Amino acid sequence: MKEIKIFCPATIANVSCGFDVLGLCLDSIGDEMIVRTTKTPGIKISKITGQDLPLNPEKNVAGVAAIELLKNMEIEGGFEIEIHKKIKPGSGIGSSAASAAGVVFAINELLGRPFSKTELVSFAMQGEALASGAAHADNVAPALFGGFTLVRSYQPLDVVKIHTPSELYATVVHPQIEVKTADSRSVLKQNVPLKKAIIQWGNLAGLISGLYTEDYGLISRSLHDEIVEPLRSVLIPGFDEVKAACIKQGALGSGISGSGPSVFALSKGRQTAGKVAGVMSSIYDNYGVDYDVHISKINTVGIKVINQ
């Protein structure tokens, strides 16, 4: 195989109580990427559509991730990359992660899968470091593993795939304002009161348990962010109103997707997810802010090969 075309899914990071360690993979939103082998050594990004992003591989998250992978393997030749962006950068649903995770997945397939998924996560994290200034894995891990993923440890890297309840749906609204991940991280405090940390630990443990046991009531009670959301929500117009309306429509919980400005809600069943999408739309219609709304099953596979 000398060429591969893939679907690189959007992701929701943090999922309220799991800052930098928890994420989930979406099914209906994502980029496409074509990667082919070349006789010329190194990485070349030949084409990008959908967004104005650098072709220089050292300044592009996909290029940086690919270069990191190649540092760990001696091969003759190199790779050419085409990126077709459909996830807007700064949207909060893993635009940079889709590119970084997608390229290392594709190269690994072309090479005969010499690296594990956890190793691929470590390479993709270098692309995230370029995008946000922090090598976090809560977007690239679910993109590569599929479903929900928990980053149990960063040193050493240890990623755990979490069970996905069959009736769980995500609804995401992306108000058309940009909140850069680096800026969103800058508002966070470096120290957390022990009382707040205890609440957060309990919610994260409860959410993981609820996912495994498909206890939707427990999932709902656990979708609460004591630490990060109060600081970041002020950057998102209408956030409190959207969150309250989602709960009123029957959502299990709602919160900031990644660093924002997208807001997510999890629901039991597509019908409820549709109602949530409707109320999200009506609120931003009233605000006069352009937006996109997505309803998605949880993608338990992750990145997918597209038949050409």
C-alpha positions, 0 to 999 in steps of 0.5 A: 500500500502506497497511499491511504485516505482516512477520516479524522474525527472531531473529539470532545476533551475534558468531558466536564470533570476530566481536564487533560485526561478524559476525551471522547470521539465523535462520529459525524464531524471530521477532516479527511486526509490522504497520505502517500509514500514518496522516494524523497526522505522526510515529510511534505505537506502538498495540499491543504483545503478548507483552512489557511494553514502552513504547508511548512511541516515544522509549523503544521501540527500534522507535520510535527507529529509525522516528523516525531514518528519518523525520528523513532524509525529508520526508513528509506523515503518519506511521506506526502500529506494532503489535509482537507479541513472540515473542523475549524481551528479554535472550535474546541472539538479537536481540530489540531488533534484530528490532523496530528492523530490522523497523520501518525495513524496513516503513516503507521498503516502504510508502514505495516503498523509497527507502533502501538496506539499508545505510541501513536498518541505520544507522537501526536501529542507533539503536534498538540504542543505546537498548537497549544503550548502543552503536549496534552492527549485528551483529544488525540487519544480518543481519535486514535482509540475511539470511544471514551479514553482516560489518560491515566498517566502522562509519565509514562504515558498510559491510555485506557479505553473506556466502555461507551453506553449504547444509547449515548449521544453528543450534541455540540454547538460551535458559536462562530467566535475563536477561543485559542487553546493557548489563551484558554489555558492562560486563564487557569490557576496553577493551584487548586484548593483541596476541597475542589480537588476532592469534588472533582476526583469524585465526579471523574470516578463516578463518570467512569463508573457510570460509563462502564455500568451504563448508569445514566443517572450516575453519568448525569450526576458526575458531569460537573466541573468544579475547577476549570469551567468556572474560569473558562465559561466567561469566554463563551457568550451564552454559556450558562443559558445554553447549559441550563436549557440543555438540562431542561430539555433532558440532557444528562449534562453539559459543559465546555468542549475542550477549551471552547467556545464549543459547548457539548451536551450528552444525552440518552437517545437521539430524540433527546439529543435532537431537542438539545440541538434545537434549544442550542440553536434558538439561544444563539439565534437570539444572540445573533451569533453564527453557529454550527450544531452537530448531533453525533453517536459516540464513535467507538472506532476512531480514525477510519480508512476511507475506500477510494 
